[in-house]
Amino acid sequence: MTTLQKWGNSLAIRIPKTLADQIDATDGTEVELSVRGNELVVRPRQRARLSLKELLKECRPSQLHSETDFGEDVGREALE
């Protein structure tokens, strides 16, 4: 059990580590709050999956690197 505590004009809930571990929540995890009947539901925010095109759109020139030669292929890593 945990107790609500005043935090500014709001109320805060301290989530015990054992419960946070069950939903892989850590400091900074974004959560969604909802009410179901008389219950408060807290769940980790599901981030939308981005396409490769959307991810690449965020790349900046300073993040682009030249190709690096690591020598001859030695296994199945060769790109066709």
Stockholm file with secondary structure:
# STOCKHOLM 1.0

chainA/1-80         MTTLQKWGNSLAIRIPKTLADQIDATDGTEVELSVRGNELVVRPRQRARLSLKELLKECRPSQLHSETDFGEDVGREALE
#=GR chainA/1-80 SS CCCCEEETTEEECCCCHHHHHHTTCCTTCCEEEEEETTEEEEEECCCCCCCHHHHHHTCCGGGCCCCCCCCSCCSSCCCC
#=GC SS_cons        CCCCEEETTEEECCCCHHHHHHTTCCTTCCEEEEEETTEEEEEECCCCCCCHHHHHHTCCGGGCCCCCCCCSCCSSCCCC
//
